[in-house]
């Protein structure tokens, strides 16, 4: 491991950088205008204390906390590696709980996920994360929804002033003084008796719905 990577992975450095990033995100929140479309979709679940799985692209993690208007925190499934830990530190400033996952503790993470959903709490999953391919839904989120019998609600975001990082997901960085839009999609319920072939079908459906939300959000910021 080279010196640069060691510095970035140092927990003290991570906390300092996370604080700076959190200040930037807060600046974006304070100076930007936000529009919420189809907000009645999550509001109905929140009002009835019903859990759901929030689905959004990994590239849109920066602002996702601003879409959340409920007293219960959302639990974000994230990588257990250093980048995931860094994101967890940043997220803690915006009332996001992080559920770390890796190949080693995947089984433990799933048990924790089902426990959270069973107690009427909420899970956020980036179905193309943590390593891609970009904007392609993996089967994991569909299987979680199938077993738990909890619906998936897609969401898309866009901003009028932004740029993309040179990362695998083209991570979206919104600039201050932006016009921002969140678009919620309708809840998608996964039958508990679907076949492996049908799981692929629902992967495509969710992918299309998230992209549809992002497209609408882009139009709202034009």
C-alpha positions in Angstrom: 0.0 0.0 0.0 1.5 3.4 -1.0 1.7 6.4 1.4 -1.2 8.2 -0.2 -3.6 5.2 0.4 -2.3 4.8 4.0 -3.1 8.4 4.7 -6.5 8.3 3.2 -7.4 5.1 5.2 -6.1 6.6 8.5 -9.2 6.9 10.8 -8.1 10.4 12.0 -7.6 11.7 8.5 -10.9 10.1 7.5 -12.8 11.9 10.2 -11.2 15.3 9.3 -12.0 14.8 5.6 -15.5 13.6 6.4 -16.1 16.8 8.5 -15.0 19.0 5.6 -17.2 17.0 3.2 -20.2 17.3 5.6 -19.7 21.1 5.7 -19.8 21.2 1.9 -23.0 19.1 1.7 -24.6 21.4 4.4 -23.6 24.4 2.3 -25.3 22.9 -0.7 -28.4 22.2 1.4 -28.6 25.7 2.8 -28.0 27.5 -0.5 -30.0 25.3 -2.9 -33.7 25.0 -3.7 -35.3 21.5 -3.5 -38.4 20.2 -5.2 -40.1 16.9 -4.2 -42.3 15.1 -6.7 -44.7 12.2 -5.8 -43.9 12.9 -2.1 -47.2 11.3 -1.3 -45.7 7.8 -2.0 -43.3 7.7 1.0 -45.6 9.9 3.1 -48.3 7.2 3.1 -45.8 4.6 4.4 -44.4 6.9 7.0 -47.9 7.9 8.2 -48.8 4.2 8.6 -45.4 3.3 10.2 -44.9 0.8 7.3 -41.3 -0.1 6.3 -40.0 0.0 2.7 -36.7 -0.4 0.9 -35.4 2.8 -0.7 -33.6 2.2 -4.0 -31.3 4.8 -5.7 -28.1 4.8 -7.7 -24.8 4.8 -5.9 -23.8 8.0 -7.7 -26.5 9.9 -5.9 -25.5 9.2 -2.3 -24.4 12.8 -1.6 -27.8 14.3 -1.2 -30.1 11.3 -0.5 -30.5 12.3 3.2 -32.3 15.5 2.1 -35.1 13.3 0.6 -35.9 11.8 4.0 -38.6 13.6 6.0 -39.4 11.1 8.8 -38.3 10.9 12.4 -37.0 7.3 12.0 -33.5 7.2 10.5 -32.9 5.3 7.2 -30.3 2.5 7.4 -28.0 2.6 4.4 -26.4 -0.7 3.2 -22.8 0.2 2.4 -19.4 -1.4 1.7 -17.4 -2.4 4.7 -14.2 -1.2 3.0 -12.5 2.1 3.7 -14.6 4.1 1.2 -17.8 2.7 2.8 -16.5 3.6 6.2 -15.7 7.1 5.0 -19.3 7.4 3.7 -20.6 6.2 7.0 -18.8 9.0 8.9 -20.2 11.6 6.5 -23.7 10.1 6.7 -23.7 10.3 10.5 -23.8 14.1 10.2 -27.1 13.8 8.3 -28.8 11.1 10.5 -28.0 8.2 8.3 -27.3 4.8 9.9 -24.7 2.7 8.1 -24.9 -1.1 7.7 -21.4 -2.3 6.6 -21.2 -5.4 4.5 -18.4 -7.5 3.0 -18.0 -11.0 1.6 -17.0 -12.2 5.0 -19.9 -10.9 7.0 -22.6 -10.9 4.3 -24.7 -13.4 6.1 -24.6 -11.4 9.3 -25.5 -8.2 7.4 -28.6 -9.9 5.9 -29.8 -11.0 9.3 -29.5 -7.5 10.5 -31.3 -6.1 7.5 -34.3 -8.5 8.0 -34.4 -7.6 11.7 -34.5 -3.9 10.8 -37.4 -4.4 8.3 -39.3 -6.6 10.7 -39.3 -3.9 13.4 -40.9 -1.4 10.9 -37.7 0.5 10.1 -36.3 1.5 6.8 -33.4 0.3 4.5 -31.7 2.2 1.8 -29.9 0.2 -0.9 -27.8 1.3 -3.9 -28.6 -1.7 -6.2 -25.6 -1.0 -8.4 -23.2 -0.7 -5.5 -20.8 -1.0 -4.0 -18.6 -1.7 -7.0 -21.0 -1.7 -10.0 -21.6 -2.2 -12.8 -22.9 1.4 -12.9 -26.7 1.8 -12.9 -27.4 -1.9 -13.2 -29.6 -3.5 -10.6 -28.2 -6.6 -8.9 -30.4 -9.4 -7.7 -29.7 -8.8 -4.0 -32.3 -6.1 -3.5 -34.9 -8.1 -5.3 -34.3 -11.2 -3.1 -34.3 -9.1 0.1 -37.7 -7.6 -0.9 -39.0 -11.1 -1.9 -38.0 -12.8 1.4 -39.0 -9.9 3.6 -42.2 -9.1 1.7 -41.3 -5.4 2.0 -41.9 -3.1 -1.1 -39.2 -1.2 -2.9 -39.6 2.5 -3.6 -37.3 4.0 -6.2 -36.1 7.6 -6.1 -34.1 9.7 -8.5 -32.2 13.0 -8.0 -30.7 15.7 -10.1 -29.3 19.2 -9.7 -28.9 22.2 -12.1 -25.3 22.8 -11.1 -23.1 19.7 -10.7 -20.1 17.7 -11.9 -19.1 14.0 -11.9 -16.1 12.5 -10.2 -13.9 10.1 -12.2 -15.1 7.1 -10.3 -16.7 3.8 -11.4 -20.1 5.3 -10.7 -19.5 8.9 -12.0 -20.4 10.1 -8.5 -22.6 13.2 -8.7 -21.4 16.3 -6.9 -24.0 19.0 -6.6 -22.7 22.6 -6.4 -24.1 25.3 -4.0 -26.9 27.5 -5.2 -28.4 24.7 -7.3 -32.0 23.9 -8.3 -32.5 20.4 -7.1 -35.2 17.8 -7.6 -36.1 14.5 -6.0 -38.7 12.3 -7.8 -40.2 9.3 -6.0 -41.5 6.4 -7.9 -44.4 4.1 -7.0 -43.8 1.2 -4.6 -42.8 -2.1 -6.3 -43.9 -5.3 -4.6 -42.0 -8.5 -5.2 -44.1 -11.7 -5.0 -42.6 -14.3 -2.7 -43.1 -17.2 -5.2 -41.2 -15.8 -8.2 -38.6 -17.9 -10.0 -35.0 -17.0 -10.7 -36.0 -16.0 -14.2 -38.6 -13.6 -12.8 -36.1 -12.1 -10.5 -34.2 -10.9 -13.5 -37.4 -9.4 -14.8 -37.9 -7.4 -11.6 -34.2 -6.2 -11.8 -35.0 -4.7 -15.2 -38.3 -3.2 -13.9 -36.5 -1.5 -10.9 -33.7 -0.3 -13.2 -36.1 1.3 -15.5 -38.1 2.9 -12.7 -35.0 4.5 -11.1 -33.8 5.8 -14.4 -37.3 7.2 -15.1 -37.2 9.1 -11.7 -33.8 10.5 -12.6 -35.0 11.6 -16.0 -38.0 13.4 -14.5 -35.7 15.0 -11.9 -33.5 16.3 -14.7 -36.5 17.9 -16.5 -37.5 19.6 -13.2 -34.1 21.3 -13.0 -34.0 22.6 -16.5 
